[in-house]
Amino acid sequence: MIIAGGILIFIGTLFSMLSGLGVLRMPDLYNRLQAGTKASTLGVISIAFGGAFLMPDQWAKFLLIAVFVAATNPISSSYLARIKHKEDEEGTSALLEKDQFEEKEGVTK
């Protein structure tokens, strides 16, 4: 069990690192979302299952983490891609810049 857990954690770490590299190397937002979402989801799930192998009494927590990541990563990337697509069609910026957010929320500098 210890060897399997270590291998899964190593694989998950490798996928997470490759995900970060893919985000840095890809040319546009859609490719970055693809690289970041799929690889990081697989990486975190692999790390969670590796942790479950190493700590069998905590398997429910690791399973909950894996399910949460598997459910939220695709939804968030889909939402960001939809905003960018709408922005490209309309020619306006749907994403708030930092200064716009502060003005909208009434935050003073």
N, C-alpha and C positions, 0 to 999 in steps of 0.2 A: 504493500500500500504506500509506503514511503517513497519508493522508486517511482511508482505511477504518479503520485502527487507531485513529485519534483519535476518529472517530465512534462506534466500538464502545465505547471507554473512556468517552466522554461519556454514552452511553446506559446503560452499566452503572453509572456513578456516579449518574445520575438515578434509576434503579431502586433502587439501594441507599439513597439518601436518602428516596425515597418509602416504602421498606420501614420505615425507622426512624420516619417520620412515622405510618405505619399502625399500628405497634406502640404508639406513644404515644396515638393517637386512638381506637383501637377499645375497646369497652366491656368485653369479657370475654376470657378466656384463649383460647377457640377462635377467635375472630375475630383476635386478636393472632397466634396461630400461623399462621393462613392468610395474613395480611398479611406477616408476617416471613419465612415460609418461601418462598413463591412468588416474591415480588419480590426477595428477597435472592439466591435461587438464580439467577434470571435475570440479576441485576446482576453477580454474581461471574463467571458464565459469560461474559457479554458482555465484562467487563473482561479475562478470561483470553484470549478470542479476539482482543481488541484488542491485547493484549500480544504475542500470537503473530504478528499482522500486523506489529507494529513491530519485533519481534526474531525473524525467521524461524528463526534457528539454535537458538532455545530453544523451538520449538513443542511438543516432547514434554513438557516440564515444564508448560507452560500447559495442554496437553490433560489431563495427569494431574491437575492442580488442578481443572479443570472436571469431570472424571469423579468425583473424590472428593467435591466439593461436591454434585453432582447425586445422588450415592448416599447421602450422609450426612444432608443437610438433611431430606428427607422422612421418613427413619427416625427421626431424633431428635424431630421434631415429632409424629409418630405416637405415639411412646413417651410424650411428655409429655401428649398428649391422652388417651391410655389411662389414665395415672395419675390425671389430673383426673377422668375419667369414673368410675373406680373409687372415687375419693374421694367424689364426689357420691352414688354409690349406697350406699356403706357408712356415710357420715357421719363417717369418720375421715380423718386427714391422712396420705396416703401419701408426700408430699414432706417431707423433713426440713428443719426450720428450722435456722438457723445454730447456735443453742445446742444443739439436739438432736444435730446432727452432731458437735459438739465433745465432748459427753458420751459418745456412742456410740464414738468413736474414742479416747477417753481423753486428749484434749487438754486441758491446763490453761491457764487464762487468766493 
